[in-house]
Amino acid sequence: MVVLDGVSKSFNGHKAVDNVSLYAREKEITVLLGTSGCGKTTTLKMVNRLIEPDSGTIRINGKNIKDANPDTLRRAIGFVMQHAGLFPHYTVARNIAA
């Protein structure tokens, strides 16, 4: 389970993510949907600590991700970058498993 509680991130005074709260249950498909530049990728990068949030809390299975070693955390999370990180001749499942 992934829980975001009031998560925000700014870059150079511009809010990229503003007070996002999310509850994604285990084995449930969750979609972040929005226009380009609305903060979807920034939000996902905060979940695996590629970017640190300015405020709010992110928990995975009840544990605050700030208490986890970033490398250990990332090894436990599947993360597929869009476009350049995908193989166009693979299915979605094969891209994720690759």
C-alpha positions as a Markdown table, in Angstrom:
| # | Residue | x | y | z |
|---|---|---|---|---|
| 1 | Met | 0.0 | 0.0 | 0.0 |
| 2 | Val | 1.2 | 3.5 | -0.9 |
| 3 | Val | -0.1 | 6.5 | 1.0 |
| 4 | Leu | 0.7 | 10.1 | 0.2 |
| 5 | Asp | -0.5 | 12.7 | 2.7 |
| 6 | Gly | -0.3 | 16.3 | 1.8 |
| 7 | Val | 2.8 | 16.0 | -0.4 |
| 8 | Ser | 4.1 | 19.1 | -2.1 |
| 9 | Lys | 7.2 | 20.0 | -4.2 |
| 10 | Ser | 8.4 | 23.3 | -5.7 |
| 11 | Phe | 11.1 | 24.1 | -8.1 |
| 12 | Asn | 12.4 | 27.7 | -8.2 |
| 13 | Gly | 9.3 | 28.9 | -6.5 |
| 14 | His | 6.9 | 27.1 | -8.9 |
| 15 | Lys | 4.7 | 24.5 | -7.3 |
| 16 | Ala | 5.1 | 21.3 | -9.3 |
| 17 | Val | 3.0 | 19.2 | -6.9 |
| 18 | Asp | 0.7 | 20.9 | -4.5 |
| 19 | Asn | -0.8 | 19.1 | -1.4 |
| 20 | Val | -1.4 | 15.7 | -3.1 |
| 21 | Ser | -3.0 | 13.0 | -1.0 |
| 22 | Leu | -3.4 | 9.5 | -2.4 |
| 23 | Tyr | -4.2 | 6.0 | -1.1 |
| 24 | Ala | -3.2 | 3.2 | -3.4 |
| 25 | Arg | -4.1 | -0.3 | -2.1 |
| 26 | Glu | -2.0 | -3.4 | -2.7 |
| 27 | Lys | -3.0 | -5.3 | -5.9 |
| 28 | Glu | -5.1 | -2.4 | -7.0 |
| 29 | Ile | -4.4 | -0.5 | -10.2 |
| 30 | Thr | -4.0 | 3.2 | -9.6 |
| 31 | Val | -3.6 | 5.8 | -12.4 |
| 32 | Leu | -2.1 | 9.3 | -12.2 |
| 33 | Leu | -3.8 | 11.1 | -15.1 |
| 34 | Gly | -3.3 | 14.7 | -16.2 |
| 35 | Thr | -1.9 | 17.0 | -18.7 |
| 36 | Ser | 1.8 | 17.4 | -19.5 |
| 37 | Gly | 3.6 | 19.3 | -16.7 |
| 38 | Cys | 0.9 | 18.7 | -14.0 |
| 39 | Gly | 3.2 | 16.8 | -11.6 |
| 40 | Lys | 2.6 | 13.1 | -12.4 |
| 41 | Thr | 6.3 | 12.2 | -12.9 |
| 42 | Thr | 7.4 | 14.4 | -10.0 |
| 43 | Thr | 5.0 | 12.6 | -7.7 |
| 44 | Leu | 6.2 | 9.2 | -8.8 |
| 45 | Lys | 9.8 | 10.3 | -8.4 |
| 46 | Met | 9.1 | 11.4 | -4.8 |
| 47 | Val | 7.6 | 7.9 | -4.0 |
| 48 | Asn | 11.0 | 6.3 | -4.8 |
| 49 | Arg | 13.0 | 9.2 | -3.5 |
| 50 | Leu | 14.6 | 10.3 | -6.7 |
| 51 | Ile | 13.2 | 13.7 | -5.6 |
| 52 | Glu | 12.6 | 14.6 | -2.0 |
| 53 | Pro | 9.2 | 16.3 | -1.2 |
| 54 | Asp | 9.2 | 19.7 | 0.4 |
| 55 | Ser | 6.3 | 18.7 | 2.7 |
| 56 | Gly | 3.9 | 15.9 | 3.5 |
| 57 | Thr | 4.5 | 12.2 | 4.2 |
| 58 | Ile | 4.8 | 9.2 | 1.9 |
| 59 | Arg | 4.4 | 5.8 | 3.4 |
| 60 | Ile | 4.7 | 2.3 | 1.8 |
| 61 | Asn | 3.2 | -0.5 | 3.8 |
| 62 | Gly | 2.9 | 1.8 | 6.8 |
| 63 | Lys | 6.6 | 2.8 | 6.8 |
| 64 | Asn | 7.7 | 6.4 | 6.1 |
| 65 | Ile | 10.0 | 6.3 | 3.1 |
| 66 | Lys | 12.3 | 8.9 | 4.7 |
| 67 | Asp | 13.3 | 6.2 | 7.2 |
| 68 | Ala | 14.4 | 3.8 | 4.4 |
| 69 | Asn | 17.7 | 3.7 | 2.6 |
| 70 | Pro | 17.0 | 5.2 | -0.9 |
| 71 | Asp | 18.8 | 2.4 | -2.8 |
| 72 | Thr | 16.9 | -0.3 | -0.8 |
| 73 | Leu | 13.6 | 1.5 | -1.3 |
| 74 | Arg | 14.2 | 1.7 | -5.1 |
| 75 | Arg | 15.0 | -1.9 | -5.4 |
| 76 | Ala | 11.7 | -2.8 | -3.9 |
| 77 | Ile | 9.7 | -0.6 | -6.3 |
| 78 | Gly | 8.9 | -1.3 | -9.9 |
| 79 | Phe | 9.3 | 1.9 | -11.9 |
| 80 | Val | 9.1 | 2.2 | -15.7 |
| 81 | Met | 9.9 | 5.5 | -17.3 |
| 82 | Gln | 7.8 | 6.5 | -20.3 |
| 83 | His | 9.1 | 7.0 | -23.8 |
| 84 | Ala | 12.9 | 6.5 | -23.7 |
| 85 | Gly | 12.7 | 3.7 | -21.1 |
| 86 | Leu | 10.3 | 1.5 | -23.0 |
| 87 | Phe | 10.8 | -1.0 | -25.8 |
| 88 | Pro | 8.2 | -0.3 | -28.5 |
| 89 | His | 8.2 | -3.9 | -29.7 |
| 90 | Tyr | 7.5 | -5.3 | -26.1 |
| 91 | Thr | 4.1 | -5.6 | -24.5 |
| 92 | Val | 3.4 | -3.5 | -21.3 |
| 93 | Ala | 4.0 | -6.6 | -19.2 |
| 94 | Arg | 7.2 | -7.4 | -20.9 |
| 95 | Asn | 8.5 | -3.8 | -20.5 |
| 96 | Ile | 7.8 | -3.9 | -16.8 |
| 97 | Ala | 9.4 | -7.3 | -16.4 |
| 98 | Ala | 12.5 | -6.4 | -18.5 |
